[in-house]
Amino acid sequence: MRIPAGLVGAYTWDRSFRLWDTYFAIVWLATLVFVLGTDVPGWPVRVTAAALLVPLIPLYVVVGRPVLRGDPPDERRALGFLAAMMALFLPSAVLVGETRLMTFALVPPCFMTLRLRWALGAVAVINLVPVVGWALLWWPSDQDVFFNSVFAVVTFVFSAAVGSWIIRIIEQSQDRAELIAELDASRHEVSRLSAAHGALAERERMAREIHDTLAQGFTSLLMLVQAVEAELECDVPQARRHLALMDETARQNLAEARALVAGAAPADLDGASLPDALRRLAARHAATLEVTGPVRPSPAGAEVVALRSCQEALSNARKHAGSSATVGIALAYAEETLTVSVRDDGHGFDPSSVTGGYGLAGLRARAAEAGGTARVDSTPDAGTTVTVRLPVPPVRSSS
């Protein structure tokens, strides 16, 4: 029969406790045989002693076993159980010395259920009182008293040593159980924090995607609407060109929104190479494109970062460089790197004075996630250059 994983521990404890039940029953039965089989004292005394031992079994089953299986055991009930056991055992052990064999079954429960001080007291009573009572009742020879006393003391010392070891084992088991519970709680907390961190990272990623695509597109649409409003009365052909650009921008935004929902590549990269996507992007922003180095396919992640970085840099140039600024894109393929830069000759700014927002921070975060770097060089009235350098695997020639 296969035991479910969650029940293995309980099943193991049940099996080990059945071994303890068997041990208790064997010791009880052996004690009963020794008591009835001895030569002295007389038959009536031995029967009386045996009769006192008989209730130990139902007392153990009804009261003792549930107490021993408690986690932790109820100390008050344990004291009551052990007191009842000793009330039956001690008179029998005083009447017939062979009853003391039952000590081997009575001592372990003392240490399993009581604190050390109480357990040692109970064990002392179980080991020493029967010898004293037996000697006072029967007045045996000095030699018999000596040997029985030595045996009782040795048994007590042995019981105390083994019992102390049992208590240490129980305490270690409880400590391990607490540690396991703490580790389990820590594992659940780590899992929760990991899920929260993953959700936060995903929100930040989506925020960057929306900022670099939809938000930029809507900004372009607003600027085009303002331009068309100014041109409707004085320059209708230019207004029509701007309306066509608005249509293209809106369609591009719709394609980007669909790509975001589907988790697909950016619309500009759908079925196109990175240089082609940058050419379309440059055309929409009236920028130039220069490609150097042998063009080759790059990892999709690197191409997405390069495209998004250009979108962010071009959007910033449009908003901050000035309407008369010239903007250019440079794409450079090297053996192990892909470098894209956007430069303008506009107003420029002090990069250290920029705080907050998704723009430059998101650009640097994108590059870092791809294992690359992003650098912004700008000086007031001297233009701005944004450079993103990304690692790409070298091209391996087939032999």
C-alpha positions in Angstrom: 0.0 0.0 0.0 1.4 3.4 -1.0 1.3 6.0 1.8 0.6 9.7 0.7 3.6 11.9 1.3 1.8 14.0 3.9 1.0 10.9 6.0 4.4 9.3 6.0 5.5 10.9 9.3 2.2 9.9 11.1 2.4 6.4 9.6 6.0 5.9 10.8 5.0 7.1 14.3 2.1 4.6 14.4 4.4 1.8 13.5 7.0 2.7 16.1 4.3 3.0 18.8 3.0 -0.4 18.0 6.5 -1.7 18.7 6.3 0.0 22.1 2.8 -1.6 22.7 4.4 -5.0 21.9 7.3 -4.4 24.3 4.9 -3.4 27.1 2.8 -6.5 26.6 5.8 -8.8 26.5 7.3 -7.4 29.7 3.9 -7.6 31.4 3.4 -11.2 30.3 7.0 -12.2 31.4 6.4 -10.6 34.8 3.2 -12.5 35.2 4.9 -15.8 34.4 7.8 -15.1 36.8 5.4 -14.2 39.6 3.3 -17.4 39.2 6.2 -19.6 38.5 8.4 -18.8 41.5 8.7 -21.1 44.5 8.2 -18.6 47.3 6.2 -17.1 48.8 3.2 -19.4 48.9 0.6 -19.9 46.2 -2.1 -17.5 47.6 0.4 -14.6 47.8 1.6 -15.2 44.3 -1.9 -15.3 43.0 -2.7 -12.0 44.8 0.4 -10.4 43.3 -0.5 -11.6 39.9 -4.1 -10.4 40.3 -2.7 -6.9 41.1 -0.8 -7.0 37.7 -3.8 -7.9 35.6 -5.4 -4.4 35.6 -2.2 -2.9 34.2 -3.1 -3.9 30.7 -6.6 -2.2 30.5 -5.2 0.8 32.4 -2.5 1.1 29.8 -4.8 0.7 26.8 -7.6 3.1 28.1 -5.5 5.8 29.9 -1.8 5.3 29.3 -1.7 4.9 25.5 -3.6 8.1 24.7 -1.4 10.0 27.2 1.8 8.7 25.7 0.6 9.6 22.2 -0.1 13.2 23.2 2.0 15.9 21.5 3.0 17.0 24.0 1.6 14.6 26.7 -0.8 16.0 29.2 1.4 16.0 32.4 -1.5 16.0 34.8 -3.1 13.0 33.2 0.3 11.4 33.0 0.8 11.8 36.7 -2.6 10.2 37.3 -1.8 7.3 35.0 1.6 6.6 36.6 0.1 6.9 40.1 -2.5 4.3 39.3 0.1 2.0 37.7 2.3 2.3 40.9 -0.7 1.7 43.1 -1.0 -1.7 41.5 2.7 -2.4 40.9 4.1 -1.5 44.4 2.0 -3.9 46.5 2.6 -6.7 44.0 6.4 -6.0 44.0 6.5 -6.0 47.9 4.6 -9.3 48.0 6.7 -11.0 45.3 10.2 -9.8 44.3 9.9 -11.1 40.8 7.3 -8.4 40.1 10.1 -6.0 39.8 10.7 -7.2 36.3 7.8 -4.9 35.4 10.1 -2.0 36.2 11.4 -2.2 32.6 8.0 -1.3 31.3 7.1 1.3 33.8 10.2 3.4 33.8 10.2 4.6 30.1 6.7 6.2 30.3 7.9 8.3 33.3 10.5 10.0 31.0 8.2 10.1 28.0 5.5 12.1 29.8 7.1 14.0 32.8 9.7 16.7 33.3 13.1 15.3 34.4 12.7 16.2 38.1 9.3 14.5 38.3 10.5 11.6 36.2 13.5 10.9 38.4 11.3 10.9 41.5 8.9 8.5 40.0 11.7 6.2 38.9 13.2 6.3 42.3 9.9 5.1 43.8 9.5 2.3 41.3 13.1 1.0 41.8 13.7 1.5 45.5 10.3 1.2 47.4 9.6 -2.4 46.3 13.0 -3.5 47.8 12.4 -1.7 51.1 8.9 -3.0 51.4 9.9 -6.5 50.5 12.7 -6.5 53.1 10.4 -5.2 55.8 7.6 -7.6 55.0 9.6 -10.9 54.6 12.8 -10.2 56.6 15.1 -12.1 54.2 18.8 -12.8 54.8 21.3 -10.0 54.9 22.8 -11.4 51.7 19.5 -11.3 49.8 18.8 -7.7 51.0 22.3 -6.6 49.9 22.1 -8.1 46.5 18.5 -6.8 45.9 19.5 -3.4 47.1 22.5 -3.3 44.8 20.4 -4.4 41.9 17.8 -1.8 42.7 20.4 1.0 42.9 22.0 -0.1 39.6 18.7 -0.3 38.0 17.8 3.2 39.2 21.1 4.7 37.9 20.7 2.9 34.6 17.1 4.1 34.3 18.1 7.7 35.1 20.8 7.6 32.5 18.7 6.1 29.8 15.7 8.3 30.8 17.8 11.4 30.6 18.9 10.3 27.1 15.2 9.8 26.2 14.3 13.3 27.3 17.2 14.8 25.3 16.0 12.9 22.2 12.5 14.1 22.8 13.7 17.7 23.2 15.8 17.5 20.1 12.9 16.1 18.2 10.7 19.0 19.4 13.4 21.5 18.5 13.7 19.9 15.0 10.0 20.0 14.6 9.9 23.7 15.5 12.8 24.3 13.1 11.0 22.5 10.4 7.9 24.5 11.0 10.0 27.7 10.9 11.7 26.6 7.7 8.3 25.8 6.2 7.0 29.2 7.1 10.1 30.8 5.7 9.7 28.8 2.5 6.1 30.0 2.1 7.2 33.6 2.9 10.0 33.4 0.3 7.5 32.0 -2.2 5.1 34.8 -1.5 7.9 37.4 -1.8 9.1 35.8 -5.0 5.6 36.0 -6.4 5.3 39.6 -5.3 8.7 40.5 -6.8 7.7 38.7 -10.0 4.5 40.7 -10.2 6.3 43.9 -9.5 8.9 43.2 -12.2 6.1 42.4 -14.6 4.3 45.6 -13.8 7.6 47.5 -14.3 8.1 45.8 -17.6 4.6 46.5 -18.8 5.0 50.1 -17.7 8.1 50.5 -19.8 6.5 48.8 -22.8 3.4 51.1 -22.5 5.6 54.1 -22.1 7.9 53.3 -25.0 5.0 52.3 -27.4 1.4 53.4 -26.6 2.3 56.5 -24.6 4.8 57.7 -27.2 2.2 57.1 -30.0 -0.5 59.1 -28.1 2.0 61.9 -27.6 2.7 61.9 -31.3 -1.0 62.0 -32.1 -1.6 65.0 -29.7 1.3 66.9 -31.3 -0.1 66.1 -34.8 -3.6 67.2 -33.8 -2.1 70.5 -32.6 -0.3 70.9 -35.9 -3.3 70.1 -38.0 -5.4 72.7 -36.0 -2.9 75.3 -36.9 -2.6 74.3 -40.6 -6.3 73.8 -41.5 -6.8 77.5 -42.4 -3.4 78.3 -43.9 -1.8 75.1 -45.2 -4.3 72.5 -46.1 -1.9 70.2 -48.1 0.5 70.1 -45.0 -2.5 69.4 -42.8 -3.5 66.5 -45.1 0.1 65.1 -44.8 -0.1 65.4 -41.0 -3.5 63.6 -41.1 -2.0 60.8 -43.0 0.8 60.6 -40.5 -1.9 60.5 -37.7 -3.6 57.6 -39.4 -0.3 55.7 -39.7 0.6 56.5 -36.1 -2.8 55.3 -34.8 -2.5 52.1 -36.8 1.0 51.6 -35.4 -0.3 52.1 -31.9 -3.0 49.6 -32.5 -0.5 47.0 -33.8 1.7 47.7 -30.7 -1.3 47.2 -28.4 -2.1 43.9 -30.0 1.6 42.8 -29.7 1.6 43.7 -26.0 -1.5 41.7 -25.4 -0.2 38.7 -27.3 3.3 39.0 -25.9 4.7 39.1 -29.4 7.5 41.0 -30.9 7.1 44.8 -31.5 5.0 45.6 -34.6 8.0 47.2 -36.4 10.0 43.9 -36.0 7.2 41.7 -37.1 8.7 39.9 -40.1 11.4 42.6 -40.6 15.0 43.0 -39.7 16.3 45.5 -37.2 17.7 47.9 -39.8 14.3 47.8 -41.6 12.4 48.5 -38.4 14.8 51.4 -37.6 14.3 52.8 -41.1 10.5 52.9 -40.6 11.0 54.5 -37.2 13.4 57.1 -38.5 11.0 58.0 -41.3 8.2 58.6 -38.9 10.4 60.9 -36.9 12.2 62.7 -39.8 15.5 61.2 -38.7 18.4 59.7 -40.6 19.8 56.2 -40.2 23.3 55.0 -40.6 24.2 51.3 -40.5 27.8 50.1 -40.1 29.3 46.6 -39.9 28.0 43.4 -41.4 24.3 43.1 -40.8 23.3 39.8 -39.3 20.4 38.4 -37.3 20.7 39.1 -33.6 18.8 37.6 -30.6 15.2 38.8 -30.4 15.7 40.2 -27.0 18.6 42.4 -28.1 16.7 43.7 -31.2 13.7 44.6 -29.0 15.9 46.5 -26.6 17.6 48.3 -29.5 14.3 49.3 -31.0 12.7 50.4 -27.8 15.8 52.4 -26.9 15.6 54.2 -30.2 11.8 54.9 -29.7 12.5 56.4 -26.3 15.5 58.5 -27.5 13.5 59.8 -30.5 10.5 60.7 -28.4 12.8 62.6 -26.0 14.4 64.4 -28.9 11.1 65.4 -30.3 9.9 66.8 -27.0 13.1 68.4 -25.7 15.6 69.0 -28.5 13.6 71.7 -30.3 11.7 71.7 -33.6 14.8 72.7 -35.6 17.1 70.0 -34.3 18.5 67.4 -36.6 18.2 63.8 -35.4 20.2 60.8 -36.5 20.3 57.1 -35.7 23.4 55.0 -35.9 23.3 51.2 -35.8 26.7 49.4 -35.6 27.3 45.7 -35.8 30.5 44.4 -34.3 31.7 40.9 -33.7 30.3 40.5 -30.2 28.2 43.7 -29.7 25.3 45.6 -31.1 25.4 49.3 -30.6 22.6 51.8 -31.4 22.8 55.5 -30.7 20.5 58.4 -31.3 22.0 61.9 -31.5 20.6 65.4 -31.9 22.0 68.8 -32.0 19.2 70.4 -30.0 19.0 72.2 -26.7 20.7 69.5 -24.6 20.4 69.1 -20.8 22.2 68.1 -17.7 21.6 64.3 -17.2 22.3 64.5 -13.5 19.4 66.8 -13.0 16.8 64.3 -14.3 14.9 62.4 -11.6 11.8 60.2 -11.7 9.8 59.1 -14.8 10.1 56.0 -16.9 12.2 57.5 -19.7 15.9 57.3 -19.0 15.5 55.0 -16.1 13.5 52.6 -18.2 16.1 52.8 -21.0 18.9 51.9 -18.6 16.8 49.1 -17.0 16.1 47.6 -20.4 19.8 47.6 -21.4 20.8 46.1 -18.0 18.2 43.2 -18.3 19.8 42.3 -21.7 23.3 42.4 -20.1 24.2 45.7 -21.8 24.7 49.3 -20.9 23.0 52.6 -21.7 24.8 55.9 -21.7 23.4 59.4 -22.1 25.8 62.2 -23.0 24.4 65.7 -23.1 25.3 69.3 -22.4 23.0 72.3 -22.3 22.9 73.9 -25.8 25.2 71.2 -27.2 22.8 68.4 -28.1 22.3 64.9 -26.8 23.6 61.4 -27.6 22.0 58.3 -26.3 24.1 55.1 -26.7 23.0 51.6 -26.0 25.5 48.8 -26.3 24.3 45.2 -26.1 26.2 41.9 -26.1 25.4 39.5 -29.0 27.0 36.1 -29.7 29.7 36.2 -32.5 28.9 34.7 -35.9 30.3 31.2 -36.2 31.2 30.1 -39.7 30.0 26.6 -40.7 32.8 24.2 -41.7 
